[in-house]
């Protein structure tokens, strides 16, 4: 047994295929001065070809996993456009007369080494992206063939030193049972993609590949515990076959709940809707029983293109989402760019801390024509079903009023064009900054609903950047300060008579259910993959008992104490679910 990092959950059992290393030997060649122009042409042609390939891979992956996960490839294009990386390559060619492929390899090695030396897991993962891009560029400069995967239909466990996204994108999930890599971790782009594809992955084995696993050897991949078994005995294989069968049985049991209403054992109805960023995600959500869309992230419609989407294009997409949702509500969030979401054609200022900077509603209010274009498209879609508008990152009453003034103007523009829309369309805001919590009573008087974006709220309340590996352990949604913020928001909404929902990661965490039942929150919006699991927990929960438990947890003084009590409660809940499943599967005597 080899212990690695559990990067993507699940169990795989099968024969290994060891992928050859995607690296080439590049002899150190010197150029004559007269060859410099031709060498730069070779370099630029390699860059153009590499960009085209990466864009094609992004489109291919988007068909499978949606736009959010496929945005991984934007980082690879950004590396090819990075002035520091490109200047390093050009300098080696121009000043040291290095051949283009030599310059690319040396520049890549330089940046990979520099990032690897940083004591930051996230930056180490970005080094893998630089190496992937550098190798792709080298491949074109050398005219080397792409390393290919088996083309037969016999499923296998793929083993590689590292598996960059540019190779992972071509995997057929029906052929690849699981993946083992020597390098990488949970935050790597390859791990994100493997999770999106549903392929178990164990990474970070940190040993010589040839000494561990040979092609054709039987392996078991435990993506939940981060373990890999090479040539395991029959007992280990049998135990993992049972575990895999149990996991598959659990999925089938969950599928039976698709059309079941999420009602607690003592009669409290919860409303479960979906967070989506594409039509593909909406289809998955509806197949999992989602009651409409609680958060439509519209920014992904603005990405991977060369200009802002026109009103008609936006309207067509919004209308399709509304029509597919039938009579269920669709909450459309206005453009939320900035922070870690940028548009190639929309220049944002360089900032020391973009998450506290120019983003979301702040940008929209500074670009009124762009904002009203989106608002008109959303309004027009409201003629086809139950649409709600939601503004992100509101931190003051002035921002809410300015946004509503823009909405009023958009309505007037549609009136002049004699376009149909819902004149009583509901308007809400995301509660995701502490300032909004502090004035929640004032904001509630001038909007129709709240939606708590717990991801950013936790980050801002605790002053913890989730992407910073040094302090990521401090990011805890069950910190007493966060729970008090949630309670204050819900109480302000209740006092003003407006509904409140949760649309961050906490909505998809079953451990949070007692808190929502204690606070009286009955609307949750989550990723499509979480819907059935949360519904199953609701069906086995007594809202009265859960609320009493959460009321007691709210009095505890530390996150550790709270989580300890939550774990005990959750363990008991899972034991109850397992007992019910076993009873349901037992033959009738």
C-alpha positions as a Python dict, from the first residue, in 0.01 Angstrom:
ca = {
    (1, 'X'): (0, 0, 0),
    (2, 'X'): (128, 347, -92),
    (3, 'X'): (-11, 653, 90),
    (4, 'X'): (-73, 963, -117),
    (5, 'X'): (-312, 1258, -118),
    (6, 'X'): (-687, 1201, -158),
    (7, 'X'): (-749, 1441, -448),
    (8, 'X'): (-1076, 1310, -601),
    (9, 'X'): (-1315, 1071, -423),
    (10, 'X'): (-1417, 723, -532),
    (11, 'X'): (-1278, 372, -576),
    (12, 'X'): (-1113, 229, -888),
    (13, 'X'): (-997, -130, -944),
    (14, 'X'): (-816, -231, -1261),
    (15, 'X'): (-491, -279, -1450),
    (16, 'X'): (-245, 9, -1469),
    (17, 'X'): (-136, 196, -1778),
    (18, 'X'): (178, 399, -1704),
    (19, 'X'): (189, 712, -1918),
    (20, 'X'): (531, 797, -2061),
    (21, 'X'): (675, 1125, -1932),
    (22, 'X'): (590, 1421, -2155),
    (23, 'X'): (943, 1566, -2167),
    (24, 'X'): (1205, 1605, -2439),
    (25, 'X'): (1582, 1644, -2446),
    (26, 'X'): (1677, 1976, -2602),
    (27, 'X'): (2041, 2013, -2715),
    (28, 'X'): (2186, 2357, -2635),
    (29, 'X'): (2204, 2526, -2978),
    (30, 'X'): (2357, 2866, -3055),
    (31, 'X'): (2230, 3092, -3334),
    (32, 'X'): (2395, 3323, -3582),
    (33, 'X'): (2286, 3686, -3561),
    (34, 'X'): (2122, 3660, -3903),
    (35, 'X'): (1893, 3381, -3776),
    (36, 'X'): (1730, 3584, -3497),
    (37, 'X'): (1433, 3703, -3705),
    (38, 'X'): (1354, 3351, -3820),
    (39, 'X'): (1388, 3220, -3463),
    (40, 'X'): (1138, 3476, -3333),
    (41, 'X'): (899, 3376, -3612),
    (42, 'X'): (929, 3011, -3499),
    (43, 'X'): (860, 3117, -3141),
    (44, 'X'): (553, 3324, -3230),
    (45, 'X'): (414, 3049, -3453),
    (46, 'X'): (457, 2800, -3167),
    (47, 'X'): (276, 3037, -2931),
    (48, 'X'): (-12, 3085, -3178),
    (49, 'X'): (-48, 2709, -3231),
    (50, 'X'): (-31, 2640, -2857),
    (51, 'X'): (-300, 2901, -2787),
    (52, 'X'): (-525, 2752, -3051),
    (53, 'X'): (-481, 2404, -2901),
    (54, 'X'): (-553, 2525, -2548),
    (55, 'X'): (-867, 2708, -2662),
    (56, 'X'): (-983, 2389, -2838),
    (57, 'X'): (-920, 2188, -2520),
    (58, 'X'): (-1114, 2442, -2317),
    (59, 'X'): (-1414, 2411, -2548),
    (60, 'X'): (-1389, 2030, -2537),
    (61, 'X'): (-1383, 2025, -2156),
    (62, 'X'): (-1663, 2284, -2129),
    (63, 'X'): (-1894, 2041, -2311),
    (64, 'X'): (-1833, 1788, -2031),
    (65, 'X'): (-1800, 1995, -1714),
    (66, 'X'): (-1939, 2344, -1781),
    (67, 'X'): (-1773, 2686, -1806),
    (68, 'X'): (-1661, 2725, -1445),
    (69, 'X'): (-1431, 2421, -1446),
    (70, 'X'): (-1313, 2483, -1804),
    (71, 'X'): (-1189, 2831, -1705),
    (72, 'X'): (-881, 2641, -1579),
    (73, 'X'): (-745, 2672, -1933),
    (74, 'X'): (-766, 3052, -1917),
    (75, 'X'): (-472, 3031, -1674),
    (76, 'X'): (-272, 2843, -1939),
    (77, 'X'): (-344, 3104, -2205),
    (78, 'X'): (-250, 3374, -1953),
    (79, 'X'): (92, 3210, -1908),
    (80, 'X'): (155, 3234, -2283),
    (81, 'X'): (59, 3603, -2265),
    (82, 'X'): (249, 3678, -1944),
    (83, 'X'): (504, 3952, -2021),
    (84, 'X'): (756, 3832, -1760),
    (85, 'X'): (758, 3476, -1895),
    (86, 'X'): (773, 3589, -2258),
    (87, 'X'): (1041, 3853, -2190),
    (88, 'X'): (1257, 3584, -2029),
    (89, 'X'): (1230, 3370, -2346),
    (90, 'X'): (1289, 3660, -2584),
    (91, 'X'): (1588, 3778, -2379),
    (92, 'X'): (1755, 3437, -2400),
    (93, 'X'): (1711, 3435, -2779),
    (94, 'X'): (1815, 3797, -2838),
    (95, 'X'): (2102, 3839, -2590),
    (96, 'X'): (2243, 3486, -2564),
    (97, 'X'): (2157, 3366, -2917),
    (98, 'X'): (1974, 3059, -2784),
    (99, 'X'): (1750, 2857, -3015),
    (100, 'X'): (1377, 2911, -2943),
    (101, 'X'): (1329, 2563, -2793),
    (102, 'X'): (1635, 2607, -2566),
    (103, 'X'): (1508, 2946, -2450),
    (104, 'X'): (1161, 2806, -2377),
    (105, 'X'): (1303, 2515, -2178),
    (106, 'X'): (1539, 2735, -1975),
    (107, 'X'): (1271, 2997, -1905),
    (108, 'X'): (1022, 2725, -1805),
    (109, 'X'): (1275, 2556, -1576),
    (110, 'X'): (1360, 2893, -1419),
    (111, 'X'): (1000, 2979, -1331),
    (112, 'X'): (910, 2624, -1224),
    (113, 'X'): (1209, 2616, -987),
    (114, 'X'): (1125, 2961, -851),
    (115, 'X'): (763, 2862, -776),
    (116, 'X'): (863, 2523, -635),
    (117, 'X'): (1091, 2691, -381),
    (118, 'X'): (803, 2892, -235),
    (119, 'X'): (656, 2751, 84),
    (120, 'X'): (305, 2774, -56),
    (121, 'X'): (114, 2473, -187),
    (122, 'X'): (-103, 2684, -419),
    (123, 'X'): (204, 2840, -588),
    (124, 'X'): (363, 2495, -624),
    (125, 'X'): (51, 2382, -813),
    (126, 'X'): (84, 2683, -1044),
    (127, 'X'): (439, 2568, -1124),
    (128, 'X'): (279, 2256, -1274),
    (129, 'X'): (71, 2479, -1503),
    (130, 'X'): (382, 2665, -1622),
    (131, 'X'): (555, 2334, -1694),
    (132, 'X'): (250, 2210, -1885),
    (133, 'X'): (241, 2521, -2104),
    (134, 'X'): (618, 2517, -2156),
    (135, 'X'): (609, 2152, -2264),
    (136, 'X'): (325, 2223, -2507),
    (137, 'X'): (524, 2506, -2664),
    (138, 'X'): (834, 2284, -2679),
    (139, 'X'): (636, 2011, -2851),
    (140, 'X'): (551, 2246, -3138),
    (141, 'X'): (902, 2392, -3167),
    (142, 'X'): (1053, 2042, -3182),
    (143, 'X'): (781, 1893, -3400),
    (144, 'X'): (745, 1616, -3141),
    (145, 'X'): (438, 1389, -3139),
    (146, 'X'): (179, 1417, -2861),
    (147, 'X'): (197, 1147, -2595),
    (148, 'X'): (-121, 947, -2655),
    (149, 'X'): (-343, 736, -2434),
    (150, 'X'): (-466, 383, -2510),
    (151, 'X'): (-737, 388, -2776),
    (152, 'X'): (-893, 50, -2704),
    (153, 'X'): (-1209, 24, -2495),
    (154, 'X'): (-1057, -180, -2212),
    (155, 'X'): (-1086, 36, -1897),
    (156, 'X'): (-761, 105, -1710),
    (157, 'X'): (-612, 299, -1419),
    (158, 'X'): (-393, 576, -1556),
    (159, 'X'): (-59, 622, -1378),
    (160, 'X'): (164, 921, -1452),
    (161, 'X'): (443, 1125, -1300),
    (162, 'X'): (212, 1422, -1338),
    (163, 'X'): (-99, 1467, -1548),
    (164, 'X'): (-140, 1822, -1675),
    (165, 'X'): (-487, 1950, -1773),
    (166, 'X'): (-388, 1948, -2140),
    (167, 'X'): (-366, 1568, -2124),
    (168, 'X'): (-645, 1512, -1873),
    (169, 'X'): (-894, 1692, -2098),
    (170, 'X'): (-868, 1412, -2355),
    (171, 'X'): (-956, 1135, -2109),
    (172, 'X'): (-1270, 934, -2166),
    (173, 'X'): (-1426, 876, -1820),
    (174, 'X'): (-1571, 548, -1951),
    (175, 'X'): (-1221, 416, -2026),
    (176, 'X'): (-1029, 561, -1730),
    (177, 'X'): (-1129, 396, -1402),
    (178, 'X'): (-896, 602, -1183),
    (179, 'X'): (-578, 810, -1185),
    (180, 'X'): (-255, 794, -984),
    (181, 'X'): (5, 1073, -1010),
    (182, 'X'): (341, 1112, -842),
    (183, 'X'): (302, 1490, -817),
    (184, 'X'): (17, 1729, -744),
    (185, 'X'): (-237, 1783, -469),
    (186, 'X'): (-597, 1873, -391),
    (187, 'X'): (-570, 2227, -526),
    (188, 'X'): (-412, 2134, -860),
    (189, 'X'): (-607, 2202, -1176),
    (190, 'X'): (-586, 1832, -1261),
    (191, 'X'): (-754, 1744, -930),
    (192, 'X'): (-1033, 1994, -998),
    (193, 'X'): (-1087, 1845, -1343),
    (194, 'X'): (-1080, 1485, -1214),
    (195, 'X'): (-1350, 1572, -959),
    (196, 'X'): (-1559, 1735, -1232),
    (197, 'X'): (-1525, 1419, -1445),
    (198, 'X'): (-1601, 1190, -1150),
    (199, 'X'): (-1268, 1002, -1178),
    (200, 'X'): (-1101, 888, -849),
    (201, 'X'): (-754, 1042, -813),
    (202, 'X'): (-468, 985, -568),
    (203, 'X'): (-171, 1220, -610),
    (204, 'X'): (148, 1324, -436),
    (205, 'X'): (314, 981, -413),
    (206, 'X'): (653, 1154, -452),
    (207, 'X'): (850, 848, -564),
    (208, 'X'): (1011, 720, -880),
    (209, 'X'): (730, 604, -1105),
    (210, 'X'): (910, 298, -1243),
    (211, 'X'): (985, 162, -896),
    (212, 'X'): (619, 174, -789),
    (213, 'X'): (385, 60, -1065),
    (214, 'X'): (432, -116, -1398),
    (215, 'X'): (189, -120, -1690),
    (216, 'X'): (-40, -422, -1661),
    (217, 'X'): (-18, -455, -1282),
    (218, 'X'): (-344, -472, -1087),
    (219, 'X'): (-403, -162, -872),
    (220, 'X'): (-671, -35, -636),
    (221, 'X'): (-717, 343, -609),
    (222, 'X'): (-888, 470, -295),
    (223, 'X'): (-963, 835, -373),
    (224, 'X'): (-1135, 884, -37),
    (225, 'X'): (-838, 785, 182),
    (226, 'X'): (-555, 866, -62),
    (227, 'X'): (-431, 506, -84),
    (228, 'X'): (-300, 301, -375),
    (229, 'X'): (-259, -78, -356),
    (230, 'X'): (-24, -242, -610),
    (231, 'X'): (-89, -610, -688),
    (232, 'X'): (-320, -639, -384),
    (233, 'X'): (-428, -977, -252),
    (234, 'X'): (-777, -1115, -308),
    (235, 'X'): (-899, -998, 33),
    (236, 'X'): (-817, -631, -36),
    (237, 'X'): (-974, -646, -383),
    (238, 'X'): (-1285, -806, -241),
    (239, 'X'): (-1319, -544, 35),
    (240, 'X'): (-1288, -258, -215),
    (241, 'X'): (-1530, -424, -453),
    (242, 'X'): (-1779, -426, -165),
    (243, 'X'): (-1706, -60, -91),
    (244, 'X'): (-1751, 34, -458),
    (245, 'X'): (-2078, -159, -469),
    (246, 'X'): (-2196, 26, -158),
    (247, 'X'): (-2109, 362, -317),
    (248, 'X'): (-2296, 271, -634),
    (249, 'X'): (-2592, 149, -427),
    (250, 'X'): (-2588, 479, -237),
    (251, 'X'): (-2607, 670, -566),
    (252, 'X'): (-2901, 458, -681),
    (253, 'X'): (-3077, 516, -348),
    (254, 'X'): (-3026, 889, -382),
    (255, 'X'): (-3161, 883, -738),
    (256, 'X'): (-3490, 749, -602),
    (257, 'X'): (-3534, 1077, -412),
    (258, 'X'): (-3540, 1296, -724),
    (259, 'X'): (-3915, 1354, -720),
    (260, 'X'): (-3955, 1336, -340),
    (261, 'X'): (-4029, 1665, -163),
    (262, 'X'): (-3763, 1774, 91),
    (263, 'X'): (-3975, 1765, 406),
    (264, 'X'): (-3841, 1685, 754),
    (265, 'X'): (-3978, 1394, 955),
    (266, 'X'): (-4192, 1640, 1153),
    (267, 'X'): (-4327, 1828, 853),
    (268, 'X'): (-4098, 2128, 784),
    (269, 'X'): (-4073, 2193, 408),
    (270, 'X'): (-3732, 2303, 279),
    (271, 'X'): (-3687, 2449, -69),
    (272, 'X'): (-3377, 2322, -254),
    (273, 'X'): (-3270, 2510, -565),
    (274, 'X'): (-2949, 2508, -768),
    (275, 'X'): (-2647, 2728, -827),
    (276, 'X'): (-2570, 2719, -1199),
    (277, 'X'): (-2346, 2887, -1453),
    (278, 'X'): (-2459, 2708, -1770),
    (279, 'X'): (-2753, 2531, -1936),
    (280, 'X'): (-2569, 2200, -1886),
    (281, 'X'): (-2561, 2253, -1510),
    (282, 'X'): (-2931, 2346, -1515),
    (283, 'X'): (-3017, 2018, -1687),
    (284, 'X'): (-2826, 1822, -1420),
    (285, 'X'): (-2997, 2021, -1145),
    (286, 'X'): (-3346, 1963, -1282),
    (287, 'X'): (-3271, 1591, -1321),
    (288, 'X'): (-3176, 1593, -950),
    (289, 'X'): (-3505, 1753, -850),
    (290, 'X'): (-3399, 2117, -809),
    (291, 'X'): (-3683, 2358, -738),
    (292, 'X'): (-3563, 2626, -974),
    (293, 'X'): (-3242, 2829, -973),
    (294, 'X'): (-3133, 3007, -657),
    (295, 'X'): (-2822, 3157, -819),
    (296, 'X'): (-2749, 3197, -1189),
    (297, 'X'): (-2386, 3315, -1216),
    (298, 'X'): (-2403, 3526, -1530),
    (299, 'X'): (-2034, 3622, -1542),
    (300, 'X'): (-1941, 3300, -1724),
    (301, 'X'): (-2150, 3420, -2018),
    (302, 'X'): (-1907, 3714, -2045),
    (303, 'X'): (-1592, 3498, -2043),
    (304, 'X'): (-1411, 3316, -2323),
    (305, 'X'): (-1502, 3575, -2585),
    (306, 'X'): (-1365, 3894, -2738),
    (307, 'X'): (-1638, 4144, -2644),
    (308, 'X'): (-1935, 4200, -2414),
    (309, 'X'): (-2243, 3989, -2496),
    (310, 'X'): (-2522, 4185, -2664),
    (311, 'X'): (-2863, 4223, -2503),
    (312, 'X'): (-3031, 3981, -2745),
    (313, 'X'): (-2775, 3706, -2681),
    (314, 'X'): (-2817, 3742, -2306),
    (315, 'X'): (-3196, 3747, -2335),
    (316, 'X'): (-3199, 3423, -2534),
    (317, 'X'): (-2994, 3243, -2268),
    (318, 'X'): (-3196, 3381, -1976),
    (319, 'X'): (-3521, 3291, -2150),
    (320, 'X'): (-3402, 2935, -2213),
    (321, 'X'): (-3315, 2893, -1842),
    (322, 'X'): (-3654, 3035, -1741),
    (323, 'X'): (-3848, 2816, -1985),
    (324, 'X'): (-3658, 2501, -1880),
    (325, 'X'): (-3733, 2583, -1515),
    (326, 'X'): (-4105, 2601, -1602),
    (327, 'X'): (-4296, 2765, -1316),
    (328, 'X'): (-4002, 2747, -1072),
    (329, 'X'): (-3826, 3074, -979),
    (330, 'X'): (-3494, 3172, -1136),
    (331, 'X'): (-3270, 3414, -943),
    (332, 'X'): (-3031, 3585, -1186),
    (333, 'X'): (-2729, 3753, -1029),
    (334, 'X'): (-2600, 4055, -1217),
    (335, 'X'): (-2242, 4056, -1343),
    (336, 'X'): (-1991, 3966, -1072),
    (337, 'X'): (-1640, 4013, -1214),
    (338, 'X'): (-1324, 4125, -1040),
    (339, 'X'): (-1143, 3941, -764),
    (340, 'X'): (-1035, 3617, -934),
    (341, 'X'): (-1268, 3661, -1235),
    (342, 'X'): (-1137, 3874, -1520),
    (343, 'X'): (-1242, 3942, -1880),
    (344, 'X'): (-972, 3954, -2150),
    (345, 'X'): (-1139, 4246, -2327),
    (346, 'X'): (-1237, 4443, -2016),
    (347, 'X'): (-932, 4596, -1853),
    (348, 'X'): (-939, 4607, -1475),
    (349, 'X'): (-682, 4802, -1273),
    (350, 'X'): (-389, 4626, -1108),
    (351, 'X'): (-472, 4596, -738),
    (352, 'X'): (-285, 4488, -426),
    (353, 'X'): (-596, 4305, -301),
    (354, 'X'): (-857, 4260, -575),
    (355, 'X'): (-1102, 4079, -344),
    (356, 'X'): (-1134, 4402, -148),
    (357, 'X'): (-1122, 4615, -458),
    (358, 'X'): (-1295, 4698, -782),
    (359, 'X'): (-1547, 4420, -841),
    (360, 'X'): (-1913, 4315, -879),
    (361, 'X'): (-2172, 4593, -829),
    (362, 'X'): (-1895, 4852, -801),
    (363, 'X'): (-1793, 4788, -1161),
    (364, 'X'): (-2152, 4773, -1287),
    (365, 'X'): (-2245, 5107, -1132),
    (366, 'X'): (-1938, 5265, -1296),
    (367, 'X'): (-2043, 5124, -1638),
    (368, 'X'): (-2415, 5208, -1655),
    (369, 'X'): (-2466, 5115, -2020),
    (370, 'X'): (-2318, 4767, -1970),
    (371, 'X'): (-2526, 4728, -1653),
    (372, 'X'): (-2854, 4840, -1816),
    (373, 'X'): (-2791, 4609, -2114),
    (374, 'X'): (-2788, 4313, -1877),
    (375, 'X'): (-3086, 4443, -1678),
    (376, 'X'): (-3294, 4484, -1997),
    (377, 'X'): (-3211, 4126, -2101),
    (378, 'X'): (-3313, 3992, -1758),
    (379, 'X'): (-3633, 4198, -1758),
    (380, 'X'): (-3732, 4069, -2102),
    (381, 'X'): (-3680, 3709, -1983),
    (382, 'X'): (-3916, 3779, -1690),
    (383, 'X'): (-4207, 3779, -1938),
    (384, 'X'): (-4155, 3401, -1974),
    (385, 'X'): (-4158, 3288, -1610),
    (386, 'X'): (-4075, 3369, -1248),
    (387, 'X'): (-3752, 3572, -1260),
    (388, 'X'): (-3581, 3754, -974),
    (389, 'X'): (-3286, 3993, -996),
    (390, 'X'): (-3003, 3985, -743),
    (391, 'X'): (-2720, 4237, -698),
    (392, 'X'): (-2383, 4104, -568),
    (393, 'X'): (-2156, 4255, -303),
    (394, 'X'): (-2388, 4531, -183),
    (395, 'X'): (-2227, 4713, 111),
    (396, 'X'): (-2435, 5031, 139),
    (397, 'X'): (-2786, 5165, 90),
    (398, 'X'): (-2649, 5408, -169),
    (399, 'X'): (-2533, 5118, -389),
    (400, 'X'): (-2872, 4948, -364),
    (401, 'X'): (-3051, 5270, -455),
    (402, 'X'): (-2821, 5339, -751),
    (403, 'X'): (-2871, 4982, -878),
    (404, 'X'): (-3249, 5016, -845),
    (405, 'X'): (-3233, 5350, -1028),
    (406, 'X'): (-3054, 5175, -1315),
    (407, 'X'): (-3324, 4907, -1311),
    (408, 'X'): (-3597, 5173, -1325),
    (409, 'X'): (-3425, 5333, -1624),
    (410, 'X'): (-3394, 4991, -1797),
    (411, 'X'): (-3770, 4942, -1749),
    (412, 'X'): (-3838, 5283, -1904),
    (413, 'X'): (-3620, 5196, -2203),
    (414, 'X'): (-3817, 4873, -2255),
    (415, 'X'): (-4145, 5066, -2220),
    (416, 'X'): (-4033, 5295, -2502),
    (417, 'X'): (-3961, 4986, -2715),
    (418, 'X'): (-4296, 4834, -2612),
    (419, 'X'): (-4116, 4521, -2482),
    (420, 'X'): (-4293, 4293, -2233),
    (421, 'X'): (-4156, 4222, -1884),
    (422, 'X'): (-4277, 4159, -1531),
    (423, 'X'): (-4335, 4508, -1384),
    (424, 'X'): (-4337, 4360, -1031),
    (425, 'X'): (-4014, 4165, -1070),
    (426, 'X'): (-3857, 4096, -730),
    (427, 'X'): (-3516, 4246, -652),
    (428, 'X'): (-3280, 4109, -389),
    (429, 'X'): (-2923, 4141, -275),
    (430, 'X'): (-2642, 3907, -176),
    (431, 'X'): (-2531, 3943, 183),
    (432, 'X'): (-2159, 3870, 161),
    (433, 'X'): (-1977, 4157, 335),
    (434, 'X'): (-1994, 4246, 706),
    (435, 'X'): (-2116, 4599, 624),
    (436, 'X'): (-2432, 4453, 470),
    (437, 'X'): (-2496, 4248, 784),
    (438, 'X'): (-2452, 4556, 1006),
    (439, 'X'): (-2716, 4749, 809),
    (440, 'X'): (-2930, 4451, 710),
    (441, 'X'): (-3239, 4615, 865),
    (442, 'X'): (-3194, 4923, 642),
    (443, 'X'): (-3128, 4717, 329),
    (444, 'X'): (-3426, 4490, 398),
    (445, 'X'): (-3660, 4790, 383),
    (446, 'X'): (-3563, 4855, 19),
    (447, 'X'): (-3536, 4509, -138),
    (448, 'X'): (-3754, 4198, -171),
    (449, 'X'): (-3521, 3922, -47),
    (450, 'X'): (-3177, 3837, 89),
    (451, 'X'): (-2945, 3560, -30),
    (452, 'X'): (-2647, 3492, 194),
    (453, 'X'): (-2328, 3422, 0),
    (454, 'X'): (-2151, 3232, 277),
    (455, 'X'): (-1821, 3181, 87),
    (456, 'X'): (-1731, 3550, 73),
    (457, 'X'): (-1902, 3632, 401),
    (458, 'X'): (-1679, 3385, 588),
    (459, 'X'): (-1373, 3519, 408),
    (460, 'X'): (-1449, 3881, 492),
    (461, 'X'): (-1569, 3824, 849),
    (462, 'X'): (-1256, 3627, 939),
    (463, 'X'): (-1015, 3824, 716),
    (464, 'X'): (-894, 3491, 571),
    (465, 'X'): (-799, 3445, 206),
    (466, 'X'): (-903, 3088, 121),
    (467, 'X'): (-638, 3064, -151),
    (468, 'X'): (-355, 3145, 91),
    (469, 'X'): (-221, 2809, 208),
    (470, 'X'): (-63, 2964, 519),
    (471, 'X'): (-400, 3068, 664),
    (472, 'X'): (-650, 2851, 477),
    (473, 'X'): (-696, 2641, 792),
    (474, 'X'): (-842, 2952, 959),
    (475, 'X'): (-1126, 2968, 706),
    (476, 'X'): (-1408, 2816, 911),
    (477, 'X'): (-1779, 2877, 842),
    (478, 'X'): (-1860, 2756, 1195),
    (479, 'X'): (-1660, 3024, 1372),
    (480, 'X'): (-1893, 3185, 1630),
    (481, 'X'): (-1849, 3523, 1460),
    (482, 'X'): (-1982, 3383, 1132),
    (483, 'X'): (-2277, 3213, 1301),
    (484, 'X'): (-2367, 3540, 1475),
    (485, 'X'): (-2352, 3721, 1140),
    (486, 'X'): (-2590, 3464, 992),
    (487, 'X'): (-2831, 3502, 1283),
    (488, 'X'): (-2827, 3883, 1262),
    (489, 'X'): (-2902, 3873, 889),
    (490, 'X'): (-3191, 3629, 926),
    (491, 'X'): (-3340, 3827, 1214),
    (492, 'X'): (-3327, 4152, 1015),
    (493, 'X'): (-3497, 3984, 718),
    (494, 'X'): (-3765, 3835, 940),
    (495, 'X'): (-3833, 4171, 1108),
    (496, 'X'): (-3890, 4330, 765),
    (497, 'X'): (-4098, 4038, 638),
    (498, 'X'): (-3868, 3936, 351),
    (499, 'X'): (-3741, 3582, 278),
    (500, 'X'): (-3376, 3483, 312),
    (501, 'X'): (-3191, 3197, 143),
    (502, 'X'): (-2838, 3053, 159),
    (503, 'X'): (-2644, 3014, -166),
    (504, 'X'): (-2283, 2956, -56),
    (505, 'X'): (-2098, 2632, 22),
    (506, 'X'): (-2270, 2607, 362),
    (507, 'X'): (-2599, 2536, 181),
    (508, 'X'): (-2452, 2210, 46),
    (509, 'X'): (-2301, 2106, 382),
    (510, 'X'): (-2546, 1874, 556),
    (511, 'X'): (-2389, 1960, 891),
    (512, 'X'): (-2540, 2309, 857),
    (513, 'X'): (-2901, 2188, 841),
    (514, 'X'): (-2968, 2221, 1217),
    (515, 'X'): (-2857, 2586, 1202),
    (516, 'X'): (-3102, 2666, 920),
    (517, 'X'): (-3383, 2494, 1110),
    (518, 'X'): (-3292, 2685, 1428),
    (519, 'X'): (-3281, 3018, 1240),
    (520, 'X'): (-3591, 2944, 1035),
    (521, 'X'): (-3417, 2945, 695),
    (522, 'X'): (-3612, 2720, 457),
    (523, 'X'): (-3451, 2805, 121),
    (524, 'X'): (-3113, 2662, 21),
    (525, 'X'): (-2935, 2687, -313),
    (526, 'X'): (-2638, 2463, -390),
    (527, 'X'): (-2438, 2285, -660),
    (528, 'X'): (-2647, 2031, -855),
    (529, 'X'): (-2432, 1745, -722),
    (530, 'X'): (-2529, 1824, -360),
    (531, 'X'): (-2908, 1834, -403),
    (532, 'X'): (-2998, 1469, -346),
    (533, 'X'): (-2756, 1421, -58),
    (534, 'X'): (-2898, 1725, 127),
    (535, 'X'): (-3252, 1611, 51),
    (536, 'X'): (-3179, 1269, 201),
    (537, 'X'): (-3054, 1433, 522),
    (538, 'X'): (-3362, 1655, 543),
    (539, 'X'): (-3595, 1357, 509),
    (540, 'X'): (-3426, 1188, 807),
    (541, 'X'): (-3416, 1500, 1026),
    (542, 'X'): (-3659, 1621, 1290),
    (543, 'X'): (-3659, 1999, 1255),
    (544, 'X'): (-3760, 2043, 1619),
    (545, 'X'): (-3477, 1829, 1752),
    (546, 'X'): (-3225, 1976, 1506),
    (547, 'X'): (-3322, 2332, 1599),
    (548, 'X'): (-3277, 2253, 1968),
    (549, 'X'): (-2933, 2108, 1902),
    (550, 'X'): (-2826, 2414, 1699),
    (551, 'X'): (-2953, 2652, 1966),
    (552, 'X'): (-2718, 2478, 2210),
    (553, 'X'): (-2428, 2488, 1960),
    (554, 'X'): (-2474, 2863, 1913),
    (555, 'X'): (-2381, 2911, 2280),
    (556, 'X'): (-2046, 2736, 2245),
    (557, 'X'): (-1738, 2957, 2241),
    (558, 'X'): (-1506, 2806, 1977),
    (559, 'X'): (-1536, 2663, 1629),
    (560, 'X'): (-1365, 2342, 1748),
    (561, 'X'): (-1631, 2286, 2014),
    (562, 'X'): (-1909, 2357, 1764),
    (563, 'X'): (-1766, 2121, 1501),
    (564, 'X'): (-1718, 1845, 1756),
    (565, 'X'): (-2087, 1858, 1848),
    (566, 'X'): (-2187, 1883, 1480),
    (567, 'X'): (-1983, 1572, 1399),
    (568, 'X'): (-2154, 1370, 1672),
    (569, 'X'): (-2495, 1476, 1549),
    (570, 'X'): (-2404, 1407, 1187),
    (571, 'X'): (-2264, 1062, 1268),
    (572, 'X'): (-2593, 969, 1436),
    (573, 'X'): (-2785, 1100, 1135),
    (574, 'X'): (-2579, 890, 894),
    (575, 'X'): (-2628, 582, 1108),
    (576, 'X'): (-3003, 640, 1086),
    (577, 'X'): (-2984, 684, 707),
    (578, 'X'): (-2774, 366, 670),
    (579, 'X'): (-3020, 167, 881),
    (580, 'X'): (-3312, 287, 669),
    (581, 'X'): (-3127, 201, 346),
    (582, 'X'): (-3047, -147, 475),
    (583, 'X'): (-3412, -195, 570),
    (584, 'X'): (-3524, -78, 226),
    (585, 'X'): (-3287, -326, 57),
    (586, 'X'): (-3385, -623, 277),
    (587, 'X'): (-3619, -886, 128),
    (588, 'X'): (-3971, -886, 267),
    (589, 'X'): (-4006, -1178, 509),
}
